[in-house]
């Protein structure tokens, strides 16, 4: 497992998130070193940090969603906010606990290439049954009316255990418009999506209407956890975040790729948006050991 930590620093003379510690993971403890694979990490713009002792959070400022689709249906959600409060589970309960942190990542946009857009989250407890019993969901508002225009939800498809991010167009009766592999990889690459508490949810930014010629593309997003064991009053919601502002065309922090080798000595170059003197990054370690999967680092741009 990975035991890396992240700090602001430099690599090759450029601002970089510098990893320290040991990040080489084996496919199983019994395997020889030659059979191992490298741990993976990702750097995102921090959007929200939760509190394990905060009690209940009101949903009134969250982006509302998802809606339904006639073919594949997002689990949970509603077309209006509930009047009560959302009381997240804390710890390592069956639903995976409350949301600890969420963020949005942006990488690789250059010339005619729209690059990558992804969301990431961590919870206070590991989740069993993600995609089957627990459904991480991102509600995305692109026109500022506090209603989800798009919803992306983590599900398995059919009888497989492969996790996908399913993107729905809520303006078109929840039509399914995109399917993307969670953590940017299918089953041929082990990204450790199960029995963990961190996850990356990628989508194609052009599916939201973004174009490479855009000089700004602001949106607001909120992240929710739906579970079969969630309270019916809250439509199965066990936790949700407030709405978070993010500009796809002008993120505060951007990198050249969504995934990096999670090993001591790795430097992940980053860029800050012009005029931004500092920003908080959420660093998620996909193969991290307990206590080493999430770091928040203040980046100053060198």
C-alpha positions as CSV (number, residue, x, y, z in Angstrom):
1,X,0.0,0.0,0.0
2,X,1.0,3.6,-0.4
3,X,2.3,5.6,2.5
4,X,3.1,8.8,0.6
5,X,2.5,12.4,1.8
6,X,2.2,15.5,-0.4
7,X,3.8,19.0,0.0
8,X,4.1,22.1,-2.1
9,X,7.6,22.3,-3.7
10,X,9.4,22.3,-7.0
11,X,10.4,19.7,-9.6
12,X,12.8,20.5,-12.5
13,X,12.6,24.1,-11.4
14,X,8.9,24.4,-11.7
15,X,6.1,24.5,-9.1
16,X,5.1,20.9,-8.2
17,X,3.3,18.8,-5.7
18,X,6.1,16.7,-4.3
19,X,5.4,13.3,-2.8
20,X,7.4,11.8,0.0
21,X,7.3,8.3,1.5
22,X,6.8,4.9,0.0
23,X,4.2,4.4,-2.7
24,X,4.9,1.1,-4.3
25,X,2.0,-1.4,-4.0
26,X,2.0,-5.1,-4.6
27,X,-1.0,-6.9,-6.2
28,X,-1.1,-9.0,-3.0
29,X,1.2,-9.3,0.1
30,X,2.4,-12.7,-1.1
31,X,3.6,-11.5,-4.5
32,X,7.3,-10.8,-5.2
33,X,8.3,-7.3,-5.8
34,X,8.5,-7.9,-9.6
35,X,4.8,-8.6,-9.7
36,X,3.9,-5.3,-8.2
37,X,2.2,-2.3,-9.7
38,X,2.7,1.4,-9.1
39,X,0.3,3.3,-6.8
40,X,-1.6,6.2,-8.4
41,X,-2.5,9.6,-7.2
42,X,-4.4,12.7,-8.4
43,X,-4.3,16.4,-7.7
44,X,-7.6,18.3,-7.7
45,X,-9.0,21.8,-6.7
46,X,-10.3,21.4,-3.2
47,X,-14.0,22.3,-3.1
48,X,-15.3,21.1,0.3
49,X,-14.1,19.6,3.6
50,X,-16.5,17.9,5.9
51,X,-16.4,17.3,9.6
52,X,-16.8,14.0,11.3
53,X,-18.5,15.7,14.2
54,X,-20.6,18.3,12.4
55,X,-23.9,16.5,12.9
56,X,-26.4,17.2,10.2
57,X,-26.0,19.5,7.2
58,X,-28.9,21.3,5.5
59,X,-29.4,20.5,1.8
60,X,-30.8,24.0,0.9
61,X,-27.6,25.2,-0.9
62,X,-26.9,22.0,-2.8
63,X,-27.5,21.7,-6.5
64,X,-30.7,19.6,-6.8
65,X,-30.8,16.3,-8.7
66,X,-30.7,13.8,-10.1
67,X,-33.8,13.1,-12.2
68,X,-34.8,9.8,-13.8
69,X,-34.1,8.3,-17.2
70,X,-36.2,5.6,-18.9
71,X,-33.3,3.3,-19.5
72,X,-30.7,3.6,-16.7
73,X,-32.0,5.3,-13.6
74,X,-29.8,7.2,-11.1
75,X,-30.5,5.9,-7.7
76,X,-31.8,8.4,-5.1
77,X,-32.2,12.1,-5.5
78,X,-35.2,14.3,-6.0
79,X,-36.3,17.2,-8.2
80,X,-36.6,19.4,-5.1
81,X,-34.7,19.7,-1.9
82,X,-36.1,18.1,1.2
83,X,-37.4,20.3,4.0
84,X,-35.6,18.4,6.8
85,X,-31.9,18.0,7.4
86,X,-29.5,15.4,6.0
87,X,-27.8,13.4,8.8
88,X,-24.7,11.6,7.5
89,X,-23.4,8.5,9.0
90,X,-20.0,8.9,10.6
91,X,-17.3,6.2,10.8
92,X,-17.1,2.9,8.9
93,X,-20.8,2.0,8.7
94,X,-22.3,0.1,5.9
95,X,-22.8,3.2,3.8
96,X,-19.2,4.3,4.0
97,X,-19.5,7.3,6.3
98,X,-19.9,11.0,5.7
99,X,-18.2,13.0,3.0
100,X,-14.7,14.1,4.1
101,X,-13.6,16.1,1.1
102,X,-14.4,16.7,-2.5
103,X,-12.7,18.5,-5.4
104,X,-12.6,19.0,-9.1
105,X,-9.6,18.3,-11.4
106,X,-8.6,19.7,-14.7
107,X,-5.7,18.5,-16.9
108,X,-4.4,18.4,-20.4
109,X,-6.4,21.2,-22.1
110,X,-4.2,22.5,-24.9
111,X,-5.0,23.8,-28.4
112,X,-7.8,21.7,-29.9
113,X,-7.7,19.2,-27.0
114,X,-10.4,19.8,-24.4
115,X,-8.4,17.9,-21.8
116,X,-9.8,16.0,-18.8
117,X,-12.4,17.0,-16.2
118,X,-13.0,14.9,-13.1
119,X,-14.4,15.0,-9.6
120,X,-13.0,13.3,-6.6
121,X,-14.2,12.5,-3.1
122,X,-13.2,10.9,0.1
123,X,-15.3,9.7,3.0
124,X,-14.7,9.2,6.7
125,X,-15.1,5.5,6.4
126,X,-14.4,2.8,3.8
127,X,-17.3,1.8,1.6
128,X,-18.4,-1.7,0.7
129,X,-20.7,-2.2,-2.2
130,X,-19.9,1.0,-4.1
131,X,-21.9,1.1,-7.3
132,X,-24.3,-1.5,-6.0
133,X,-25.4,-0.3,-2.6
134,X,-23.7,3.1,-2.4
135,X,-23.9,5.6,-5.3
136,X,-21.6,8.6,-5.3
137,X,-23.2,11.3,-7.4
138,X,-22.2,14.7,-8.7
139,X,-25.0,17.2,-9.6
140,X,-23.8,19.9,-12.0
141,X,-25.5,23.2,-12.6
142,X,-24.2,25.0,-15.7
143,X,-26.6,27.9,-15.9
144,X,-26.7,29.1,-12.3
145,X,-30.3,28.4,-11.5
146,X,-29.5,26.0,-8.6
147,X,-30.9,23.0,-10.4
148,X,-28.9,20.2,-11.9
149,X,-28.5,20.4,-15.6
150,X,-26.4,17.2,-15.6
151,X,-25.9,14.4,-13.1
152,X,-23.1,11.9,-13.0
153,X,-23.4,8.8,-10.8
154,X,-21.1,5.9,-10.1
155,X,-22.8,2.5,-10.9
156,X,-21.9,-0.9,-12.0
157,X,-23.5,-2.1,-15.2
158,X,-25.2,-5.5,-15.5
159,X,-23.7,-8.2,-13.4
160,X,-20.2,-7.0,-13.6
161,X,-18.2,-5.3,-10.8
162,X,-16.7,-2.7,-13.1
163,X,-17.4,0.8,-11.9
164,X,-18.5,3.5,-14.4
165,X,-19.5,7.1,-14.1
166,X,-22.8,7.5,-16.0
167,X,-23.5,11.0,-17.2
168,X,-27.2,12.1,-17.6
169,X,-28.6,15.1,-19.3
170,X,-31.3,16.2,-16.8
171,X,-32.8,18.7,-19.3
172,X,-33.6,15.8,-21.6
173,X,-35.6,13.7,-19.1
174,X,-32.4,12.3,-17.7
175,X,-31.0,10.9,-21.0
176,X,-27.8,8.9,-20.6
177,X,-25.2,10.7,-22.7
178,X,-21.9,9.4,-21.5
179,X,-20.2,6.4,-19.8
180,X,-16.7,6.8,-18.3
181,X,-14.5,4.4,-16.3
182,X,-14.1,5.3,-12.7
183,X,-10.6,6.2,-11.8
184,X,-9.9,6.6,-15.5
185,X,-9.3,2.8,-15.9
186,X,-11.2,-0.4,-16.5
187,X,-10.5,-3.7,-14.9
188,X,-7.2,-4.3,-16.7
189,X,-5.6,-1.7,-14.4
190,X,-6.1,-2.1,-10.6
191,X,-7.0,1.4,-9.3
192,X,-8.3,0.0,-5.9
193,X,-11.9,1.3,-6.1
194,X,-13.3,-1.2,-3.5
195,X,-12.9,-1.3,0.3
196,X,-11.5,2.2,0.2
197,X,-12.7,5.7,0.8
198,X,-11.4,7.7,-2.3
199,X,-12.7,7.8,-5.8
200,X,-12.2,9.7,-9.1
201,X,-15.3,10.4,-11.3
202,X,-14.2,11.5,-14.8
203,X,-16.4,13.1,-17.5
204,X,-15.9,14.6,-20.9
205,X,-16.0,18.4,-20.5
206,X,-17.5,18.9,-24.0
207,X,-20.5,16.8,-22.9
208,X,-21.4,19.7,-20.6
209,X,-21.1,22.2,-23.4
210,X,-17.5,23.3,-22.9
211,X,-15.5,24.2,-26.0
212,X,-11.8,24.8,-26.3
213,X,-12.4,28.3,-27.4
214,X,-14.2,29.2,-24.2
215,X,-12.3,31.7,-22.0
216,X,-14.5,30.9,-19.1
217,X,-17.0,28.1,-18.4
218,X,-18.3,28.5,-14.8
219,X,-20.4,25.8,-13.2
220,X,-21.5,24.8,-9.7
221,X,-21.5,21.2,-8.5
222,X,-22.4,19.3,-5.4
223,X,-21.6,15.8,-4.4
224,X,-24.0,13.4,-2.7
225,X,-23.9,9.9,-1.4
226,X,-27.1,7.8,-2.0
227,X,-27.5,4.4,-0.3
228,X,-30.1,1.7,-0.2
229,X,-30.0,2.1,3.6
230,X,-30.5,5.8,3.5
231,X,-33.5,7.4,5.2
232,X,-36.6,7.5,2.9
233,X,-37.3,11.0,4.1
234,X,-34.1,12.1,2.3
235,X,-34.6,9.9,-0.8
236,X,-31.8,7.6,0.3
237,X,-29.3,10.5,0.7
238,X,-26.8,9.9,3.5
239,X,-24.7,13.0,2.9
240,X,-24.4,15.9,0.5
241,X,-22.2,19.0,0.0
242,X,-23.2,22.6,-0.6
243,X,-22.9,23.9,-4.2
244,X,-19.2,24.5,-5.2
245,X,-18.1,27.0,-7.8
246,X,-15.6,25.8,-10.5
247,X,-14.5,27.2,-13.8
248,X,-13.7,24.5,-16.3
249,X,-11.9,26.9,-18.6
250,X,-10.0,28.8,-15.8
251,X,-9.4,26.4,-12.9
252,X,-7.3,27.7,-10.0
253,X,-5.1,24.6,-10.2
254,X,-4.4,22.5,-13.3
255,X,-2.0,19.7,-14.1
256,X,-0.9,18.0,-17.3
257,X,-2.5,14.6,-16.5
258,X,-5.1,13.3,-14.2
259,X,-3.1,10.4,-12.7
260,X,0.5,10.3,-11.5
261,X,2.9,7.7,-10.0
262,X,2.3,7.8,-6.2
263,X,5.8,7.2,-5.0
264,X,8.3,9.2,-3.0
265,X,10.3,11.6,-5.1
266,X,7.5,12.1,-7.6
267,X,7.0,15.8,-8.6
268,X,3.6,16.7,-10.1
269,X,3.9,20.0,-12.0
270,X,1.0,22.3,-11.6
271,X,-0.1,25.7,-12.8
272,X,-2.1,28.3,-11.0
273,X,-4.6,30.5,-12.8
274,X,-3.1,34.0,-13.6
275,X,-3.8,36.3,-10.7
276,X,-4.2,33.4,-8.2
277,X,-1.5,33.7,-5.5
278,X,-2.4,30.5,-3.8
279,X,-5.0,27.7,-3.8
280,X,-5.8,24.5,-1.8
281,X,-5.3,21.2,-3.6
282,X,-6.9,18.0,-2.7
283,X,-4.5,15.1,-3.3
284,X,-6.1,11.7,-3.4
285,X,-3.9,8.5,-3.1
286,X,-5.9,5.7,-4.8
287,X,-3.8,2.9,-3.3
288,X,-3.1,4.7,0.0
289,X,-3.2,2.9,3.4
290,X,-5.6,4.1,6.0
291,X,-4.7,7.6,7.0
292,X,-2.7,8.2,3.8
293,X,-5.4,8.5,1.2
294,X,-6.2,12.2,1.4
295,X,-4.0,15.3,1.8
296,X,-4.9,19.0,1.5
297,X,-1.9,21.1,0.4
298,X,-1.8,24.8,-0.1
299,X,0.0,25.6,-3.4
300,X,1.7,28.9,-3.9
301,X,3.0,28.6,-7.4
302,X,6.7,28.5,-6.4
